[in-house]
Structure formats: C-alpha cells, structure tokens
Amino acid sequence: MQSFAVLHGEAAQGHCSGHVIGRVLCALVALALIAPSAGAQTPAGTQISSRALVSYEDPSGLQYTAESNTLVLIVAQAAGVDIEAPRSTIGDPGTTVVFSHTVTNIGNATDSVMVGATSRVGWPTRVHLDANADGALDAGDPQIVGPITLSMGEAAPLLLAVDVPGTAAVRGTVDTIAVTAMSTTDGAASDALQNVLTIRDVGIVVTLSKVVDRPSATTGDILTYTISYAVVGSGKADSLVITDPIPLGTSYVPGTMRWNAAPLTDTDGDDAGFFDVVANRVVFRPGTVFGGDSGTVTFQVRVS
C-alpha cells in the first residue's frame, strides 16, 4: 500500500513550478513499512505507516528538509473463500459416488469455513476431509461436521460422497449436487459450485458377500472362506476379477481354490484362478458375467 501527497510551498516570493524562482525544489517521498507485491494479500492486523518529506533550497543556496506527521493504518480482516472444481460423473444404483474438491481461504487472516452439500433429488450427502489427498474415500477420511479452520492461503482437499439408492427406479436420474463454502467471519464471503451425477439407465452392478465356516479357531485349524457374487442389471460386465488377501496370522492352503465347486489350480494362466505368491492373495477371474448371474468362490487357510 502506498500513500502519496502533493505539497505546495513558497520561498523568497517563489513557488514550486517549472520555472526557477528562488531555486525552490519540492519533492515528496512516501514511506511505507510494508509494500506488498501486486495481487498479494496484506495480512489482517498489519500496520501501514506513511509520512511525506519535502526538500527545498532558498535563494541563498541553503537547503532545507521537513517531514509531515506519520499516518498509521491497521489492515482489517477481509474474508474470502474459494471452492473448486465442479465435476460430472456417471454412477449406478446402490453405490456411493465421490466427487473431489478443494476449498481455499483466500482472505487475509485465519478463518473458519463451513462446507455443505445438497442433492437436488434428496439423496444423502456427506463431506469428508481427504486426509491423504488421494481423491478416494478411505476409512481414515473423517466426515466434516463443523467449520474447517484454515490459515491465510491454506487449502484443504475435500471429498463429497453421495449415496445413491439401490432401486431400479433411480436409473436414468440426473442429479445436481450443490456444494457451498462460507466464511464464519463474514457470511457474505462464500463460494459455490454444482456437480452433475447421472445414473446409468441400463447398467450392471456386481455385489460381493463373504463368510467363513467357523466363528473361532486355534493354531493349526483350517478355515474355509466363501465369497458369493451376484450380478444385477440387464447388461453385462467384462473382465470380472475377484481378489482376496490372505488374512494375517494365516497361510494359504495350496490347491484349495474352487469356483462354483470346480477345482482351480494355483498357477496363473491354467484356468480362472491362481494364488498370487508375491501379493499373498487369491485371484479369481470369472470373466464376462451377465445380469442375473451369480456364483461362489472358495479357498482355505491354516491358522499359524
């Protein structure tokens, strides 16, 4: 911030002009404690000081200087919020669709920001903090239930989750989800965007469930895990792959993989399944499945 003033004076019947009358020279200098670069925010609470200086010379050649009083201004808080970016995607019934956004405090002081979301058709929405900033909703991403405190210029990654009902009636629905961010310091400082969610009119959904054959076990016991899958929809799903890591404290029992009770080998490429030694997991590849299909895969582990 810069302050300028114009000083008019007279000396030896002369005045400051383009003519030399008494050789009076007028100059003004503005002194600021902080002069931020163009476009940069000056933090709230900053003191801005300025004073004017004059120098001149009288007809005898003597030089003089003088100063004005010093003006001190305190920069007030100016709230500002920005949320980016609007997105669109396609989803299926019975799924949770996630949109990633970023909210930024563009004001000149630490502020608390309220973030909310509303589905036009009334589907449940939740806003989470993306703790590891990976753009995916993980178990470690806490739901936001109050204001987010952000320092000046700080940005926070967000995840908006929309729970789509699992009924066929929602197919073909186009929903808009409004997301708002508002400063708690100044309610007029806010920003908003709209996401578009289109539910597939004709699609395919594969669901999984998993059970084990006993509620408890001890060292040396054999556990049989069964994973059931069901395909819902009128289309088809290609390249279906089911993977399951071997639980800690157990080891895979070789030769125990089954698909719909049919034995599978442990070697990749022989059939529709194999044991991944490097990743310590079982892999099943049913391939192409159609709406209405269902099946089971099983394998065994030994408790260490």
NORFEN-V846571 format. One record per residue. N is the residue number from 1. RES is the residue in one letter. PHI is phi in radians with two decimals (NA if undefined). D_CENTER is the distance of its C-alpha to the mean C-alpha in Angstrom with 2 decimals. Layout:
BEGIN
n->N res->RES phi->PHI d_center->D_CENTER
n->N res->RES phi->PHI d_center->D_CENTER
END
This chain:
BEGIN
n->1 res->M phi->NA d_center->33.60
n->2 res->Q phi->-2.15 d_center->37.21
n->3 res->S phi->-2.16 d_center->40.29
n->4 res->F phi->-2.21 d_center->43.42
n->5 res->A phi->-2.43 d_center->46.92
n->6 res->V phi->-2.00 d_center->50.20
n->7 res->L phi->-1.94 d_center->53.34
n->8 res->H phi->-1.95 d_center->56.80
n->9 res->G phi->-2.50 d_center->59.86
n->10 res->E phi->-2.23 d_center->63.54
n->11 res->A phi->-2.65 d_center->65.79
n->12 res->A phi->0.94 d_center->69.51
n->13 res->Q phi->1.03 d_center->69.58
n->14 res->G phi->-2.00 d_center->66.72
n->15 res->H phi->-2.58 d_center->63.08
n->16 res->C phi->-1.27 d_center->59.94
n->17 res->S phi->-2.71 d_center->60.38
n->18 res->G phi->-1.35 d_center->60.79
n->19 res->H phi->-1.77 d_center->64.43
n->20 res->V phi->-1.55 d_center->65.66
n->21 res->I phi->-2.17 d_center->67.42
n->22 res->G phi->1.23 d_center->67.97
n->23 res->R phi->0.85 d_center->65.32
n->24 res->V phi->-1.51 d_center->62.60
n->25 res->L phi->-2.01 d_center->59.12
n->26 res->C phi->-1.86 d_center->56.14
n->27 res->A phi->-2.52 d_center->52.63
n->28 res->L phi->-2.26 d_center->49.40
n->29 res->V phi->-2.20 d_center->46.66
n->30 res->A phi->-1.76 d_center->43.42
n->31 res->L phi->-1.98 d_center->41.96
n->32 res->A phi->-2.08 d_center->38.32
n->33 res->L phi->-1.20 d_center->36.80
n->34 res->I phi->-2.31 d_center->33.35
n->35 res->A phi->-2.22 d_center->32.96
n->36 res->P phi->-1.17 d_center->29.30
n->37 res->S phi->-1.19 d_center->28.60
n->38 res->A phi->-1.02 d_center->28.09
n->39 res->G phi->1.50 d_center->24.76
n->40 res->A phi->-1.44 d_center->23.77
n->41 res->Q phi->-1.43 d_center->23.20
n->42 res->T phi->-1.58 d_center->26.00
n->43 res->P phi->-1.03 d_center->24.84
n->44 res->A phi->-1.05 d_center->26.23
n->45 res->G phi->1.59 d_center->29.49
n->46 res->T phi->-1.17 d_center->30.60
n->47 res->Q phi->-1.56 d_center->34.36
n->48 res->I phi->-1.93 d_center->35.54
n->49 res->S phi->-1.95 d_center->39.26
n->50 res->S phi->-2.65 d_center->41.68
n->51 res->R phi->-2.61 d_center->45.46
n->52 res->A phi->-1.81 d_center->47.88
n->53 res->L phi->-2.10 d_center->50.64
n->54 res->V phi->-2.27 d_center->53.93
n->55 res->S phi->-2.29 d_center->56.46
n->56 res->Y phi->-2.71 d_center->59.85
n->57 res->E phi->-2.29 d_center->63.34
n->58 res->D phi->-1.50 d_center->66.64
n->59 res->P phi->-1.03 d_center->69.77
n->60 res->S phi->-1.49 d_center->71.11
n->61 res->G phi->1.69 d_center->68.17
n->62 res->L phi->-1.33 d_center->66.59
n->63 res->Q phi->-1.83 d_center->62.79
n->64 res->Y phi->-2.34 d_center->60.84
n->65 res->T phi->-2.39 d_center->57.23
n->66 res->A phi->-2.65 d_center->55.69
n->67 res->E phi->-2.14 d_center->52.31
n->68 res->S phi->-1.47 d_center->50.89
n->69 res->N phi->-1.19 d_center->49.27
n->70 res->T phi->-1.62 d_center->45.66
n->71 res->L phi->-1.73 d_center->42.97
n->72 res->V phi->-2.13 d_center->39.96
n->73 res->L phi->-2.06 d_center->36.84
n->74 res->I phi->-1.89 d_center->33.82
n->75 res->V phi->-1.25 d_center->30.43
n->76 res->A phi->-1.44 d_center->28.97
n->77 res->Q phi->-1.30 d_center->25.34
n->78 res->A phi->-2.17 d_center->23.58
n->79 res->A phi->-1.34 d_center->20.30
n->80 res->G phi->-2.80 d_center->17.61
n->81 res->V phi->-2.35 d_center->14.12
n->82 res->D phi->-2.34 d_center->11.99
n->83 res->I phi->-2.24 d_center->9.19
n->84 res->E phi->-2.40 d_center->8.51
n->85 res->A phi->-2.12 d_center->9.41
n->86 res->P phi->-1.14 d_center->11.78
n->87 res->R phi->-2.39 d_center->12.34
n->88 res->S phi->-2.44 d_center->15.34
n->89 res->T phi->-2.73 d_center->16.40
n->90 res->I phi->-2.05 d_center->19.45
n->91 res->G phi->-2.32 d_center->19.88
n->92 res->D phi->-2.19 d_center->22.86
n->93 res->P phi->-1.03 d_center->24.51
n->94 res->G phi->1.36 d_center->23.82
n->95 res->T phi->-2.03 d_center->20.35
n->96 res->T phi->-1.87 d_center->16.85
n->97 res->V phi->-1.69 d_center->14.65
n->98 res->V phi->-2.08 d_center->10.86
n->99 res->F phi->-1.97 d_center->8.64
n->100 res->S phi->-1.79 d_center->5.10
n->101 res->H phi->-2.47 d_center->4.00
n->102 res->T phi->-2.33 d_center->3.97
n->103 res->V phi->-1.91 d_center->6.93
n->104 res->T phi->-2.25 d_center->9.77
n->105 res->N phi->-1.47 d_center->13.20
n->106 res->I phi->-1.75 d_center->15.65
n->107 res->G phi->-1.42 d_center->18.61
n->108 res->N phi->-1.93 d_center->21.22
n->109 res->A phi->-2.77 d_center->20.91
n->110 res->T phi->-1.02 d_center->18.82
n->111 res->D phi->-2.53 d_center->17.64
n->112 res->S phi->-1.90 d_center->16.25
n->113 res->V phi->-2.13 d_center->13.94
n->114 res->M phi->-1.64 d_center->14.28
n->115 res->V phi->-2.13 d_center->11.70
n->116 res->G phi->-2.52 d_center->13.41
n->117 res->A phi->-2.51 d_center->13.85
n->118 res->T phi->-2.39 d_center->17.24
n->119 res->S phi->-1.48 d_center->18.65
n->120 res->R phi->-1.08 d_center->21.67
n->121 res->V phi->-1.61 d_center->23.72
n->122 res->G phi->1.58 d_center->22.88
n->123 res->W phi->-1.29 d_center->20.97
n->124 res->P phi->-1.10 d_center->19.16
n->125 res->T phi->-2.26 d_center->15.47
n->126 res->R phi->-2.47 d_center->13.22
n->127 res->V phi->-1.98 d_center->9.88
n->128 res->H phi->-2.08 d_center->8.66
n->129 res->L phi->-1.42 d_center->7.02
n->130 res->D phi->-1.42 d_center->5.81
n->131 res->A phi->-1.02 d_center->8.92
n->132 res->N phi->-1.83 d_center->9.70
n->133 res->A phi->0.93 d_center->6.60
n->134 res->D phi->-1.75 d_center->8.67
n->135 res->G phi->1.37 d_center->6.94
n->136 res->A phi->-2.09 d_center->9.69
n->137 res->L phi->-1.42 d_center->10.60
n->138 res->D phi->-1.95 d_center->12.93
n->139 res->A phi->-1.08 d_center->15.56
n->140 res->G phi->-1.54 d_center->14.12
n->141 res->D phi->-1.65 d_center->10.89
n->142 res->P phi->-1.25 d_center->12.44
n->143 res->Q phi->-1.29 d_center->12.58
n->144 res->I phi->-1.54 d_center->12.14
n->145 res->V phi->-2.08 d_center->15.70
n->146 res->G phi->-2.68 d_center->16.20
n->147 res->P phi->-1.14 d_center->15.16
n->148 res->I phi->-1.74 d_center->12.54
n->149 res->T phi->-1.56 d_center->14.61
n->150 res->L phi->-2.22 d_center->13.46
n->151 res->S phi->-1.30 d_center->16.11
n->152 res->M phi->-0.98 d_center->17.17
n->153 res->G phi->1.44 d_center->14.85
n->154 res->E phi->-1.36 d_center->12.10
n->155 res->A phi->-2.09 d_center->8.36
n->156 res->A phi->-2.21 d_center->5.83
n->157 res->P phi->-1.36 d_center->2.30
n->158 res->L phi->-2.13 d_center->3.12
n->159 res->L phi->-2.26 d_center->5.66
n->160 res->L phi->-1.76 d_center->8.69
n->161 res->A phi->-1.84 d_center->11.84
n->162 res->V phi->-2.09 d_center->15.10
n->163 res->D phi->-1.57 d_center->18.36
n->164 res->V phi->-1.52 d_center->20.88
n->165 res->P phi->-1.01 d_center->24.51
n->166 res->G phi->-1.62 d_center->26.63
n->167 res->T phi->-1.90 d_center->29.52
n->168 res->A phi->-1.15 d_center->30.98
n->169 res->A phi->-1.12 d_center->31.20
n->170 res->V phi->-1.47 d_center->27.52
n->171 res->R phi->-1.08 d_center->28.07
n->172 res->G phi->1.51 d_center->27.81
n->173 res->T phi->-1.25 d_center->25.72
n->174 res->V phi->-2.01 d_center->23.29
n->175 res->D phi->-1.88 d_center->20.82
n->176 res->T phi->-2.00 d_center->18.68
n->177 res->I phi->-1.99 d_center->15.83
n->178 res->A phi->-1.49 d_center->15.47
n->179 res->V phi->-2.05 d_center->12.38
n->180 res->T phi->-2.17 d_center->13.50
n->181 res->A phi->-2.33 d_center->12.60
n->182 res->M phi->-2.40 d_center->15.84
n->183 res->S phi->-1.21 d_center->17.31
n->184 res->T phi->-1.43 d_center->19.69
n->185 res->T phi->-1.36 d_center->21.97
n->186 res->D phi->-2.49 d_center->22.57
n->187 res->G phi->-1.09 d_center->21.83
n->188 res->A phi->-1.33 d_center->22.59
n->189 res->A phi->-1.56 d_center->19.58
n->190 res->S phi->-2.61 d_center->16.93
n->191 res->D phi->-2.61 d_center->14.90
n->192 res->A phi->-2.63 d_center->14.32
n->193 res->L phi->-2.62 d_center->13.60
n->194 res->Q phi->-2.26 d_center->14.92
n->195 res->N phi->-1.72 d_center->13.98
n->196 res->V phi->-2.05 d_center->17.08
n->197 res->L phi->-2.11 d_center->17.89
n->198 res->T phi->-1.90 d_center->21.31
n->199 res->I phi->-1.58 d_center->23.13
n->200 res->R phi->-0.97 d_center->25.53
n->201 res->D phi->-1.24 d_center->29.04
n->202 res->V phi->-2.19 d_center->30.69
n->203 res->G phi->-2.67 d_center->28.80
n->204 res->I phi->-2.47 d_center->29.04
n->205 res->V phi->-2.27 d_center->27.42
n->206 res->V phi->-1.95 d_center->28.39
n->207 res->T phi->-1.97 d_center->28.26
n->208 res->L phi->-2.17 d_center->29.21
n->209 res->S phi->-2.46 d_center->31.00
n->210 res->K phi->-2.36 d_center->32.46
n->211 res->V phi->-2.37 d_center->35.49
n->212 res->V phi->-2.17 d_center->37.74
n->213 res->D phi->-1.43 d_center->41.50
n->214 res->R phi->-2.61 d_center->42.02
n->215 res->P phi->-1.37 d_center->40.36
n->216 res->S phi->-2.59 d_center->41.36
n->217 res->A phi->-2.71 d_center->42.79
n->218 res->T phi->-2.24 d_center->44.42
n->219 res->T phi->-0.96 d_center->44.95
n->220 res->G phi->1.60 d_center->46.38
n->221 res->D phi->-1.21 d_center->45.48
n->222 res->I phi->-1.77 d_center->44.26
n->223 res->L phi->-1.93 d_center->41.26
n->224 res->T phi->-1.93 d_center->40.75
n->225 res->Y phi->-1.73 d_center->37.28
n->226 res->T phi->-2.16 d_center->37.13
n->227 res->I phi->-1.97 d_center->34.13
n->228 res->S phi->-1.85 d_center->34.72
n->229 res->Y phi->-2.19 d_center->32.92
n->230 res->A phi->-2.39 d_center->33.40
n->231 res->V phi->-1.94 d_center->32.66
n->232 res->V phi->-2.06 d_center->32.16
n->233 res->G phi->2.33 d_center->32.50
n->234 res->S phi->-1.82 d_center->34.97
n->235 res->G phi->-1.81 d_center->33.64
n->236 res->K phi->-2.43 d_center->33.31
n->237 res->A phi->-2.11 d_center->30.81
n->238 res->D phi->-1.77 d_center->31.59
n->239 res->S phi->0.98 d_center->31.16
n->240 res->L phi->-1.18 d_center->30.38
n->241 res->V phi->-2.28 d_center->29.83
n->242 res->I phi->-2.03 d_center->29.74
n->243 res->T phi->-2.16 d_center->29.05
n->244 res->D phi->-2.61 d_center->29.61
n->245 res->P phi->-1.15 d_center->29.54
n->246 res->I phi->-1.22 d_center->32.76
n->247 res->P phi->-1.08 d_center->32.22
n->248 res->L phi->-1.04 d_center->32.71
n->249 res->G phi->1.49 d_center->36.33
n->250 res->T phi->-2.37 d_center->37.67
n->251 res->S phi->-2.39 d_center->38.84
n->252 res->Y phi->-1.17 d_center->39.15
n->253 res->V phi->-1.61 d_center->42.68
n->254 res->P phi->-0.97 d_center->43.68
n->255 res->G phi->1.36 d_center->44.88
n->256 res->T phi->-1.87 d_center->43.43
n->257 res->M phi->-1.34 d_center->40.88
n->258 res->R phi->-2.39 d_center->41.84
n->259 res->W phi->-2.18 d_center->40.60
n->260 res->N phi->0.89 d_center->42.35
n->261 res->A phi->1.32 d_center->44.92
n->262 res->A phi->-1.49 d_center->45.71
n->263 res->P phi->-1.13 d_center->45.60
n->264 res->L phi->-2.15 d_center->43.23
n->265 res->T phi->-1.44 d_center->43.75
n->266 res->D phi->-1.55 d_center->41.46
n->267 res->T phi->-1.68 d_center->41.58
n->268 res->D phi->-1.18 d_center->38.99
n->269 res->G phi->1.75 d_center->40.59
n->270 res->D phi->-1.34 d_center->43.46
n->271 res->D phi->-2.74 d_center->42.03
n->272 res->A phi->-1.53 d_center->38.92
n->273 res->G phi->-2.75 d_center->37.75
n->274 res->F phi->-2.87 d_center->37.79
n->275 res->F phi->-1.71 d_center->36.95
n->276 res->D phi->-1.51 d_center->34.36
n->277 res->V phi->-1.15 d_center->35.96
n->278 res->V phi->-1.10 d_center->33.34
n->279 res->A phi->-1.53 d_center->30.39
n->280 res->N phi->0.93 d_center->32.82
n->281 res->R phi->-2.63 d_center->31.96
n->282 res->V phi->-1.71 d_center->33.80
n->283 res->V phi->-2.25 d_center->32.89
n->284 res->F phi->-2.05 d_center->34.28
n->285 res->R phi->-2.21 d_center->34.30
n->286 res->P phi->-1.12 d_center->35.74
n->287 res->G phi->1.46 d_center->34.90
n->288 res->T phi->-1.49 d_center->35.17
n->289 res->V phi->-2.23 d_center->35.19
n->290 res->F phi->-2.11 d_center->35.97
n->291 res->G phi->-0.94 d_center->35.31
n->292 res->G phi->1.70 d_center->37.50
n->293 res->D phi->-1.23 d_center->37.65
n->294 res->S phi->-2.69 d_center->37.20
n->295 res->G phi->-3.07 d_center->38.13
n->296 res->T phi->-2.37 d_center->37.95
n->297 res->V phi->-2.24 d_center->37.48
n->298 res->T phi->-2.38 d_center->38.81
n->299 res->F phi->-2.80 d_center->39.22
n->300 res->Q phi->-2.16 d_center->40.68
n->301 res->V phi->-2.32 d_center->39.84
n->302 res->R phi->-1.93 d_center->42.14
n->303 res->V phi->-1.24 d_center->41.23
n->304 res->S phi->-1.33 d_center->41.67
END
